[in-house]
Each structure stands twice: as C-alpha cells, then as structure tokens.
Amino acid sequence: MRSIPDADHLKLIQQVIERMGRNSFALKGFSVSAAAALLGLAAADSDRTFAVIAAAAAAIFWMLDAYYLATERKYVQLYNAKAASENTDWSLSAGGARLGEKLAAAFAPQVLLVHGVAFVASVVVAIAG
C-alpha cells in the first residue's frame, strides 16, 4: 500500500497531465476559430493573404498542440514509473520530449485531424483564392 506522500506525488503528476490536456483542448478551439475567421475574411475580401495567415496560424497551433501532447506523454511515463516504484524522489521533471516524440505527437490522430484539416483548407483557399 502506498504512503500518503507517494499518493500526493502521484496527484501532483496527474494535475500536470490534466493541465496539458486542457491546454491541448484550448489550442484546438483557437485553431479552428482562427482558421474559420481568417478563411471567412479571405472569402469575403477575395484576399489570399488571410488564407496564408490562416495556414501559418494553423501550423503554429499544430506544433504547439504536438508539444503539449508529447509533454503529456512524458508525464504519463513519469506517473507510471512512479506508481510502479518505491522511489521517494518527489521530482516533477519528466524530461524533455525528443524531436521524434514531438513528430509522433504531431501526426497523432487527435492532433492531425484538427490542425491538419485547418492547415490544408487554408492552403487550398490560398492557392485557389
């Protein structure tokens, strides 16, 4: 049975994981809102500049969301390692996500479907517009 300090440490790690999930959710909302608004302006004004800005914004949100997902995955690993060990180290450092882990997160379905669609739609409007 875990001692109270160990349970508290697991709760702290879980709070970091939840915060990463909330940040990811917020970024998805910002990405869709920004893409819709900018593509609406591009269509209304027949100005490709807004579509290019929408594509850039979608790419930035995409990479930020991938960063949050990769970081969340590192904290899940930390949580699992802490839950399985008797180590009393209270560190909340999960280590940085490597480039490969960030790229894997960027192409995870939950990230790719939202930001990838916004990016592709923006590029299509910029080219066709």
N, C-alpha and C positions, 0 to 999 in steps of 0.2 A: 504494500500500500504506500502511495506517495505521501510525503510530508506536506504540510501546508505551504512552506516556502516554494517547493517544487511546483505545486499546483498554481501558485500565484505567478511563478515564472512562465508556466505554460499559458496562463491567461494573458500575460503581457505580450507574448509572441502572437497569440490569437488576435489580440487587438490590432497589432501591426498588420496581420494578414487581412483583417476586416477593413482596415483603412485603405490598404492597397486596392481591395475590391471596390470600395466606394469611389476612389479616385478614378479607377478604370471606367466605372459606370458613368461618372460625370463627364469624362472625356468623350465617351461615345455620344452622349447627348450634345455636347458642344460641337463635335464634329458634324453630326447630322444637321444641327441648327445652322451652323456656319455655311455648310455646303448648300443647303436649301436656300438660305438668304442670298448668298453670293450668286448662285445659279439663277435665282429669280431676277436679280439685278442684271445679270448678263443677258437674260432673255428679254427683259423689259427695255433695256437700253441698247440692245444689239451690240454689246461691247464685250469682246473676248477677254479683256483684262480682268474682269470679275471672275471669269471661269478659271483663268490662270491662278488668280489669288485663291480661289476655292480649292484648286488642286494642291497648291502649296500648303494651305491650311490643313487639308485632309492628310497630306503626307506627314506634317508635323504632329498632328494628333495621333496618327497611326504609330509613329515611332515612340511617342510618349506613352501610349497605351501598351505597346510592346515592352517598354521599360518597366512599367508597373506590373505587368503580368510576369515578366522574368524575375523581378524582385520578389513578388508574391510567392512564386515557386521556390525561391531560395529560402524564404521564411517558413514555408511548409516543410522543406527539408530539415531546417533547424528545429522546428516543432517536433517532427517525427524522431529526429535524433535525440532530442532532449527527453521525449516521452519514453524512449526505449533505454535510456541510460540512467545511471545513478549519479552522474556527474553533478556537482553542486555549483558549477560555474553559472553565474547569472547574466552572462553576456547576451546582448540582443543583436550582436553582429552576425549577420548571415553570410557575409562576404559579398563581393560584387558579382553581378551576373556577367559572364563572359560574352563575347560577341556572338558566338554560336547559339548561346541560350537566348540572347535577345532576338536573333534572327528566327529562331524556332518560335518564339512568342509572337513575333510579327506575323507569322504565317499560320498561327493557331486559328481555327475556325472562328472563335468568338471575337477575334481582333480583325482578321482578314475580311469577314463578311460585312462588317460595318464600315471600316475605314477604306477598304479596297473598293467597295462599291461607290463610296463618295468620291474617291480619287479617280476611278475610271469614268464615272459620269462627268466629272469636272473636265477631264482631259478630252472626252468626246465632245462636250459643248465647246471647249476652247478650239478644237480642230474644226468642227463643223460650223461653228457660230459665225 
